């Protein structure tokens, strides 16, 4: 019997809850300074995040194949449990011993990357196949739009609340205004965003535990070795299918093109805001405003999902290149914000459209593996561009006639991004012409 709405299925409700609680973390607005306030150096911060990225890249596809082999729920539950452990590590590690603190952060970054890899593809595959099982696979765009809207609102709350509870002075002032005289120490309040995230981690784990497999998974004799061999076969099968299915390959490569360009700029948002003369105190407010963009995009995305892939690629290319070109002008104050909005919109629409097209053409038996290949391609693209960009900054500094500070080097690098985007777009157009005559 056809369900009245896609949200009547418990798996869909729990998928939304899991994605929301797993992805929105209260320490995001203070992410970099959190590491430093625990006593780590900028170099250690960079090295730890390299460990995080490497863990995701190495575990992405194997975990997706394992999800298809042994069941998606198993990996989603494991991801939720690992999130609880990785957040608790930072929430309760004692200060005073730099080696112990670094070891805790190192384990945290590894576990965080592993949890991301385990959840990536598995949760989405489980949710999509749940819709398919009740005859509502065509409602997947509606689920994605709802998730985008809720994520945007939750991210606004996390930005505001996480930054507030981290700042001992601001939090103490707020409590005093409410009539509570409480003395707060910065070394205490810097853990408050972690404690809040630990609560959401427990919620994500609870949501995962309530999920059920939408269909019977194939029984496999032989235990773990048999499952690993099955995962390996699924990996090879999914990779072969992507390479021989032009639309799947074009969707993944096209999505990677926009994702790695926009994601690089988004990670540099705060530097760009300083460049155009915005005060540091405004960054949180601006970030919250941009996060609300997802509410509007959630209404537009299903409309675009009904348009052809060619139309949507042209639209994303236009938005991305206009955003990068506008950012290269570095217009002062509020005039420099529209390019940021365009790039965030491109990033959100890319994620929605890639999921929409890819799930529609992928068989259930290999869905999590294919989605993991997509995640791998996106992360590899972002990592390679990050290395190229770091090299560009080095060349610009060395080529300058006089010493160049970080902001000046960043400004000098901005015109290279739309140029790279146009070059990559032309290469992609040639690639598409060769794959889809």
N, C-alpha and C positions, 0 to 999 in steps of 0.2 A: 504494500500500500504506500502511495506517495505521501511523504510527510508534508504538513501544511506550510512550513518554512524551513530553510536550511538550518536554522538555529534550534529547531525542535530536536535535533540529534545531539545527545549529550557529548559526543566526541567533538563536535564543532564548538560548543560552549567551552569545553575544557581546552581545546586548542587555542581559542581566543585568550582565555585566562592564562594559559602557559606562556604564549608569546608575549603577552603584556607584562607579566610578572618576571619573566626570564630576561627580557630585553631592556626594560626601563630601570636604570640603576641610579640611586640617589647620589653616588659619588661622581657621576659624570661631570657636573659643572666644576668640580675641584680635582679632577683626575690627576693632572700633572703635579699640582702643589701638594696633593696628598702624599705622593711618593717622597717628595722633598721634606715634608714635615715629619715623616717617619725617620729621617736621617739619611736617605739615599741621595746620591749625586745625580746630576743630569745624565752623565754617561751611563750610570747603572739603570736609570729610567729607560734610556734608549735600548740598552741591551736586554732588559727584561721584556720590553714590548716586542723585540725581535724574536725572543723565545716564544711569546704568545702567538705571533704571526706564523712562525715556522711550525708550531704544533698544529695549528689549524690546517695549514697546507698539507702536512704529512698525513694527517688523520682524516681529512675531509672525505675523500673517495672511499677508502677502506671502510669507514664507518657507515657510509650510505649503502655500500654493498652488503655489509653485515646486517643492516636494518632490513634489507630486502630478503636476506637469507633466514634470519632468526625471528624477525618481527620488529615492527617500528616502535611499538609501545616499550619494549625492553630498553631500547636506546634512549628514548625520551625520558623514561624514569631514571635511567642512569645519569643523564645530563642534569636533571633536576637535583639528584642527590649530590653530584659533584659540585654543583653551584653552591649548595649549602656548605660544603666543606671548604671550598676556596674562599668564600666570603668570611666564614668563621675564622679561618687562619689569620686574616688581617685584623679582624675585629678583636682578637684576644691575644695576639702575639705580644709578649712583654717588650718594653723598650729598654735601652741601655746597652744591649749587646749588638753591635752593627752586623756581625756575621750571622747571628740568629735572625735578625730582621730581614737581611738580604735573602737568607735561605727561605724564610716564610714567603717573601714576595716572589722568589723564583718558583717555588712550588705552586703558589697562587696563579702565576701567569701560565704555567704548564697546565694546571687543572682547568683554568678558565678557557684556554684554547681547546682543550679536549672536550669540555662541555659544549662549547660552540660547535665543534665538529660533529659530535654525537647528535645534537639536536637538529643541525642543518640538514634539511632534506627529509629526515625521518618524521618530524612533526607535521610538515606540510603534506607528505605522501599519505600519512595516516588520515589526516583531515579530508584530503581530496577523495581518497578511496571510500571514506565514510559517506560522503555525499553521493558518490557513484553507487554505493550499495543501496541507497534509499531513492535512487532515481532522480537526484538533483545535482548532478555534476555541472550542469549549466549555470548553477547558482554560485559557483566558485568566485566569480568576480564580485558578487555581493558580499561574500565573506571577506575577501581581500579589502574591499572598500571599508567595511566595518572595522576591520583590524587597523587599517591606516588611520581612521578617525579616532579610535580609542587610543592608539599609540601616541598620536599627536597630543591629545589632551593629557595623557599620563606623563609624557615627556615634559610638558609645561610645568606640571605639578612637581616632578622630580627636580627640574632645574631650580625652581624657586625654593622648595623646601630643603633640598640638599645643600644649597649654598647658605641658606639661613642657619641651619643647625650646625654647620661647620664653623661658622664665625662666632667665637665665644662672646665677643663684645656685642654683636647684633642680637644674639639669642638672649644674652643677659638683660639687654635693654628692653626687649620684648616682654620677658618674664617680669621685669620690674614694673613695666606699664600695666601688667595684669595683676599687680599687687603681690608678686612673689619675689622676695629678696633671696636670690640664690647666687653664690659665687661659683663661676665656671672657669675652668682652666682650659687653654687652647689644646693641650695634650689630651684632654678628656673629650672635648667637643669634636676634635678631628675624627673620632671614631663613630660619631653619631650617624653620619650618612651610611657607614658600613652596617651599623645595627639595623637601620631602616631597610637596607638592602637584604640583610639576613632574613628579615620578616618576609620580604617578597620572594626570597629564594625558597623558603619553606612553603609558601603559597604555590610557587611553580611546581615544586616536587609533589605537593598534594594534588594539583591539577593533573599532573602526569600519571599519578597512581590511579586516578579514576578513569583513565582512558581504557578503551578496549579495542582489540584488533577488529576491523570491520568485516573480515572474512577469515576463514581458516588458513593459517600459514602451512606450507608444505611440511609434513613431518620428515625429520632428518635423523637417521640412525647414525651412531658413531660419535655423538657429542660434539665437543669443541672443534677437534680436527676436521670433522665433516663440515661443520658450519663455516670454518675458515676457507676450506676448499670451495664450498658453494659460493662464498663471497667473492673469491678470486675469479671464479667462472662468471659471476654476475658482472664484475668489474670489466672483464674483457668483452663480454657480450654488450654491455651498455656503451662502452667506448666505441665498439665496432658499429653499433646502431647509430650513435651520434654522427660518426664520420660518414655513414652511408645514407643519412637522412638529411637532405639539404636544409629543410626548414629548421630542424633542431639545431644544426651547426650554426646557421646564420643567426638565429635568435640568441644563442649563447655568446657568440663572438660579438654581435651587435650590442648586446647588453653589457658585455665587458668593456666595449669601447666607451660608452657613456658613463658607466659606473666608475671606471678607474680615473677618468678625467675629473668628474664632479667630486668624487670622494677625496681626491688629493686636495682640491681647493677647500672643501668643507673642513678638512682637518687643519687648514691654515686660516680659518675664519678670524680668530682672535688677532693674528698678525695683520691681516687685511684691515680689520677695524681700527687698529692703531695707526696704520698707514694713512687712512682717510680722515684721521683726526677725531675719532670717537673716544670718549673717556672710558677707562676700564670698567667703571661702575655701571655703564650702560650695556655691557656685553650680555649679562644674564637676561635683561629685559628684551634685548634684540633677539637673543636665542629663543626665548619663549614665544615671541611674536612670529618668528620663522617656523617654529614647531607647529603653531596653529595653522600654518599654511596647509598642513596635511588634512585638515578638516575640509577645506575647499577642494583640494586635489581628490579627496575620496569621492566627491560628487562628480567630478569630471572624468575620473579614470574609467568607470564602467561604460561611459559614452565612447571613449577612445577604444575600448576593448572590442567594440563592434565595428570599428574601422579596420581597413586592411593593414597588414604589417608594413607595407611600403609607405603608406600615409603617416603612420606613427613614427617610423624611422626618420622621415623628413622633418616631422614636427620636433622630435627630440634633438635632431642635429641642429635645427634652427635655434631652439631654446639654449642648447649647450654652447654653441658658438657665439651667440649674442651675449650670453652671460660671461664667457671668458673674455671676449673683446671689450665688453663694458668694464669688467674688472681691471683690464690692462690700462684703462684710462685713469684709474685711481681718482675718480671725482671726489671732492671733499664732502665730509659729513653725510647727510641723508641722501645726497645725490649718488653716492657710491653703493647704496643698499639694493636697488633693483637688480643688478647683476647677481647678487647673492641669492635673491629670491628665485631668479630664473634657474640657477644651478641646483638649488635645493629642490625645486619643482621637477627638474629633469631627473634627479636622483630618485625621487619618490615614484615618478611615472615609470622609470626604467624597471624598478623592482616589481611594480604591479604588472606591467605588460609582459615581462619575461616569464613570470609565474603563470600568467593567464595562458599565453601561447604554448609554453613548454608542457604544462600539465595536460592541456587539451589533446596533445599528440603523443603522449607517452603512455605506454602500457603499464598497468599496475605492477606487474612482476618486477619491473626495473625502475620504477618511478623514483625511489629514494636515491638510487645510485646515479641516475641522470641528474637529479637536482644537486647532488654532491659534486658532480663534474662541473655543473654551473658555478657552484660556490668556489671550487678550486680555480676555475678560469678567472673569476672576478678577483680573487685574492692574489693570484699570480700577476694579473695585469696591474693591480694596485701596487704590489711590491716592486715590480720592475720599473714602473713609472716613478715610484718614490726614489729608487736608486738613481735613475736618470736625472731626476730633478735635483737630488743632492749633488750629483756631478756638475750639473749646470750652475748651481750656486757657487761651487768651488771655482769653476772656470771664470765666472763673472767677477768674483773677488780678486782672483789672481790677475785678471786682465785689467782691472781698474788702475788708473794712474796713482791713486791715493787710497789709503785705508778705507774700506767700505763696511759700515755697520750692518747688522742683520736686517733692519728695515729697508735700508737702501738696496741691499742685495735682493731682497724679496721684490721690491718694486721693479728692479731691472729685469727680474725673471718673468714678470707677468706677461709681457708681449709674446714670450715664447710658447705659452700655453695654448692660445688660439691657433698659432701657427702649427704646433704639433697636432692639435685637434683636426685641423683641415687636412694635414698630411695623412693622419691615421684614417680619417673619413674617406679620403680618396682611395687609399689602399683597401679599405673595407668594400667600397663600391666595386673595385676591380675583382675582389674576392667573390662578392655576390654574383657578379656577371659570369664568373667562371663556374660557380656552383649551381646557379639557377639561370639557365639560358633564357 
